[in-house]
Amino acid sequence: MKLLLIIGTLAFILLLIYMRLRPYIIMARRMFGMAQGVNRAVRNGAASSTQPGGADDHLLRCASCGTWIPSSRAIKLRSSNIAYCSHACLENAAEGTKRKAAG
């Protein structure tokens, strides 16, 4: 009976200690999880910097509206070096050249 009472008392003390340390344990888990996430992002970021949309992506100006856009999102014509930000700007530029040719 004494052994059962001692084990119960120790279990209760360990439970109290765990309850007091639980917020710190949770915080440590979050910090380690964040560190792992940063490590993954750094590894993936190094691979994606050479892909379109990475750090090497430069800005181009839309020939129709003048908006600056990343070169990976630009719509370029094969025959020239002109870039557009959207299909609507491309169509507006095409209509403008048709009007100039007709006028």
Secondary structure by P-SEA (a helix, b strand, c coil): caaaaaaaaaaaaaaaaaaaaaaaaaaaaaaaaaaaaaaaaaaaaaaaccccccccbbbbbcccccccccccccccccccccccccaaaaaaaaaaaaaaaac
